[in-house]
Amino acid sequence: MSIKKILVTGANGQLGWELSQLVSSYPTFEFIFLDRTGMDLSKPDTFEKIINDIAPDIIINTAAYTAVDKAESEKEMAHTVNALAVGAIARISKQKGIRFITYSTDYVFNGVSSIPFLPDTPLQPINSYGSSKAEGEQLALQENEASIIIRTSWVFSSHGNNFVKTMIRLMKEREQLKIVDDQAGRPTYARDLASVTLKIIEGLNGGKNIQGIYHYANTGETTWYQFAEKIKALTGLSCDLIAITTAEFPTPAARPGYSVLDTHKIENELAIAIPHWETSLEQCIQKLS
Ligand SMILES: NC(=O)c1ccc[n+]([C@@H]2O[C@H](COP(=O)([O-])OP(=O)(O)OC[C@H]3O[C@@H](n4cnc5c(N)ncnc54)[C@H](OP(=O)(O)O)[C@@H]3O)[C@@H](O)[C@H]2O)c1
């Protein structure tokens, strides 16, 4: 396909922002970034006009309801933004021959496994946020079988709200921090995810057949506690970190004990080498300082 115009939602989120930082290296594509005021995902009946006016060749939907704990008490809003809106964009994109890329989460799985989750592992969402994203995946593929869904996990960036920035702030404010050490996963630098998204667009532009569900996360698995230890080492902060269990840190939304995504499919199909999370974390922390 010949791609000229690309519409990106969620311009001010971690991934949306990282995409905006990379697009100058792709001068043949015209990117239109919309934040919540330009395209509000809680209002699916407004999408048709917005998409008609812009007439993109690709829509990249980075916007999402990502407040995992709040989603337990705001189920309807999470469902509208993460499921109904995604289905509506997929339906319009199918009608107009637009390719659609959207993102999902490791929380669509139950978190009980000893081997990494594959793109076709059966879904069993662990919390309301995960349920809303799982339904969004289903609607995206039901409305437009050519949709591309990239599941990711533990996203961090120098922009926006995330574990890395929260840890740095708390390590500066407190002498001691308790961090959960019995949840394993793969951190993902939003910049790397943005970069692989642009590779997908180049692939589509070159006629490559890319569709369906993919997993992308940085390589190497860790726990939140080990992740925090690495942040501490890279920043030189001096806070005491104490490893605790999930049971000692109750949250409104359940969290998976094991949520490691298997990324071989995207590595093989796009012929990419994914950076290790520690390397990407170092880059992110360099940007922050
Ligand atoms: N963050 C993670 O750890 C994580 C893990 C797994 C999967 N994911 C998925 O990865 C994708 C990118 O996430 P991210 O980390 O970039 O998320 P993020 O930093 O939380 O950004 C989400 C963006 O969505 C926007 N948004 C929320 N509700 C909206 C609405 N009703 N209309 C329009 N925009 C709305 C927010 O706007 P405001 O800036 O105005 O609030 C924000 O800019 C999402 O699909 C997410 O579900 C993220």
The ligand as an ORCA input file, in Angstrom:
! r2SCAN-3c Opt
* xyz 0 1
  N       1.370      2.157     30.409
  C       1.542      0.838     30.499
  O       2.249      0.325     31.393
  C       0.893     -0.085     29.505
  C       1.008     -1.479     29.710
  C       0.404     -2.328     28.782
  C      -0.273     -1.813     27.701
  N      -0.371     -0.456     27.549
  C      -1.122      0.045     26.393
  O      -0.212      0.746     25.551
  C      -0.899      1.826     24.897
  C      -0.144      3.124     25.128
  O      -0.171      3.395     26.517
  P       0.624      4.596     27.190
  O       1.542      4.000     28.180
  O       1.135      5.526     26.158
  O      -0.590      5.264     27.980
  P      -0.632      6.660     28.739
  O       0.731      7.239     28.873
  O      -1.476      6.465     29.938
  O      -1.414      7.566     27.698
  C      -2.730      7.306     27.384
  C      -3.252      8.501     26.624
  O      -4.612      8.232     26.326
  C      -5.298      9.424     26.514
  N      -6.696      9.213     26.785
  C      -7.275      8.664     27.885
  N      -8.609      8.719     27.763
  C      -8.860      9.314     26.571
  C     -10.029      9.665     25.888
  N     -11.249      9.447     26.402
  N      -9.911     10.240     24.677
  C      -8.710     10.500     24.145
  N      -7.564     10.213     24.753
  C      -7.645      9.618     25.957
  C      -4.647     10.135     27.666
  O      -4.949     11.493     27.540
  P      -4.579     12.583     28.657
  O      -3.104     12.818     28.477
  O      -5.412     13.749     28.259
  O      -4.941     11.973     29.954
  C      -3.195      9.802     27.438
  O      -2.551     10.807     26.680
  C      -2.329      1.806     25.452
  O      -3.144      1.073     24.595
  C      -2.197      1.055     26.764
  O      -3.411      0.422     27.145
  C       0.214      0.420     28.413
*
